[in-house]
Structures are given as structure tokens and as C-alpha cells.
Amino acid sequence: MAKLTDVCDFQGGSQPPKEEWSFEEQDGYIRMLQIRDFTQSERVTPEYIKISGSTKTCEADDILIARYGASLGKILTGLAGAYNVAIMRTIPNETVLTKRYLYYYLKSPYFQTSILNVGSRAAQAGFNKEDLSKLDINCPSFEEQGNIVQILHKVEDVIENRKSELDKLDELIKARFVEMFGEQEINPFGFNKSTIGKCCTLKSGTSLPADKENEGGNIPYVKVGDMNYPGNERYITTSSRYVTESTAGKGLFDVGSIIFPKRGGAIGTNKKRMTVVPICADLNVMGVSSNGSLMPEYLLAYFDMIDMGDLADGSSVPQINNKNIAPLEILVPPMDIQNKFAEFVQQVDKSKVAVQKSLDETQMLFDSLMQEYFG
């Protein structure tokens, strides 16, 4: 057992002035890595900075740690370039510690809990090198480190494969939607057209006093964070808080409503869920429910084809309101065709349940192994 800082150094990033940034790669410049480059790579346009004596750089196999904010403790790797002050680079003593073993140690409950506890005590969630000096790390032989990494990597691969299966099943639903109904803008089958405002009811959640948010009852009180719960990602059935029906009041959403974040950065995450039990939602959640001409499964698949971030207004805190959703054009196919699509979705969901069960079991195994190896 050793002190973490005795076997690993840590180097913070740099933040060059904005006039030294560029969206084009050119001589004397290097890609600038921010947390979002790792966590939202498909949505990020690469940026470059002028190389100077203060530029801090990393290689693609380096292990980095997010230092601040909502991403605190997230372990980042796979990109080479310069990195900013919100990221800390690890520099292990590779005579006693391999990078991949360190990677799993940093993802372990021991390290993550320690970092989150430090962050929760700060005015702005974060940690520094001194905080890391209080942590210990077991440094077994290179052979044992290699065995541990190999086992964890194999289990992690299974987890990623199961997640990929779930994604492919979602893509299957999208493909079937297009096959049965065509592109909404083209309408190749000549279905009736309407707008969301005409054939649906739109509403926002409600704000509850703090003492009412978890008073007990049988109605889940859903906030945006609850839409991250594991399980079938198309539906929401639970929350960390419950209220009574009378408290839910105007914030009550019926079964079959399609809900999504309506304010702030969460809009761009494209979380959309169908309620399969009545729920109450807070003010940051908006819902759409059919007035009878659209099956909920059809309505959810329709919204799954839309990037909600494109609908938000351009204010400093992006928002989606009725005026952004109501004008959206939507095809209204005959109900028998919508029913066939709903039946297909339900069959796919059965497959998703089986895959999700396997994923949950594998994740439990991974968590158990991480606890065993790193405490």
C-alpha cells in the first residue's frame, strides 16, 4: 500500500486567452481538450490553441480527471492535445504503476467517493493535488496488475456490448417507424397531416415546496435527474421522491405522456420518456399527450427523431415552451397502422428487457470486482 501522490504525480491544465483559440488546425496550434470533448464528442466542434511555454499537453493513452462541476471525478482518456484547467492529468510512476491499472483505480468507488466528498465541501465542487495526498493505493506486482486489468476489461467489454445491443434495438424501432410511415416531411403514403398543438395537449410540470417533494404517496415526483435512472430508457416508472395525487395537482401527467427536459443544458441530451404510470413532474419538465388520434408509442418514436436542442430559444438559459412545440407538423396515420407499430415496439421492448437484465447482472459483477480489488 502506498500514498497515491507518492506513486503518481498530477498536473493541472492551462487556460490560454480566447484570442489564441481557433476553429481551424494550423501550424503552431494544438487541439484544446475540454471535458465536453470527451463526454459529448459527437456534438463538439474541435478547437485549437496557439502553443506556448505554458501549454499543458497529454497523449491519447494518458488518464485524466475532471476537476470541477457536474463532471467532477469523471475519468477521461482517448484524446491527445492540450487540456484546460478543468482537467487534471495523471503521471504515474510506471516502474510501479501501469496506466490501465490506475485507470480502474480512479474509477473505483474508493476514489470516486473520496473525490465527491471533497467536492461537496467546496463552494464550487472541485479538488486539488493536496486532496489526493490523503488517498492510498495498493500497488501489486505488474503481473497481478495485468491480471486485474484483463478481468475488468473483459467485463467492461460485455457491459459495452450490452449497451450497444440496447442502442441497436432503439435504432430498429426508428428504422421501422420510417419504413411504416415514411419521412414526415415527404409523407410518401399520403397520411393526414396535423400539428402537435392541434392533436396533443401540451403542459409543463409544477413547482412544489421542499417539504412536499417527498411527502409519500403513490405518485412519482420526477425531476430531470430521474430521467437518467437505469432500465428501459424509453419509459419512466419511478423517482427518488413520491407525492400524493392531491399534491401533484396540475403537475400530474397521465399514462402515455411523452416528457422531456424543457430548460437548460439538459435539453440537448435528448432525453425523452413515455410515462407508463401517472407521474408528477417539476417545472423543468414538459409533456405532450395525445388527444386520441395518436398512439403513445407512435408519438414517442416521432419525438425520438427530433433533436430537441434545435427547438430551444437562443436565450442565455435555453428553454422549450409550447410555442416551440405546438407548430411541429406530424402525420396522423390510420389507427390500425399505428397499432401495428405499437405491437412491434412492444415486441422489441421484450428483447430490451432481457438485454437489460443481462446488463444489470454484468454491472453488478463489475461493481463487485472493483470493490474487491480497490476497496
Buried (B, 14 or more C-beta within 10 A) or exposed (E): EBEBBEBBEBBBBBBBEEEBEBEEEEEEBBBBBBBEBBBEEEEEEBBBBBBEEEBBBBEEEBBBBBBBEEBBBBBBBEBBBBBBEBBBBBBBEEEBBBBBBBBBBBBBEBBBEBBEEBBEEEEEBBBEEEBBEEBEBBBEEBEEBBEBBEBBEEBBEBBEEBBEBBEEBBEBBEEBBEEBBBEBEEBEEEBEEBEBBBBBBBBBBBEBEEEBBBBEBEBBBBBBEBBEBEBBBBBBBBBEBBBBEEBBEEBBBEEBBBBBBBBEEBBBBBBBBBBBBBBBBBBBBBBBBBEEBBBBBBBBBBBBEBEBBEBBEEEEEBBBBBEBBBEBEBBBBEBEBBBBBBEBBEEBBEEBEEBBEBBEEBBEEBEEBBEEBBE
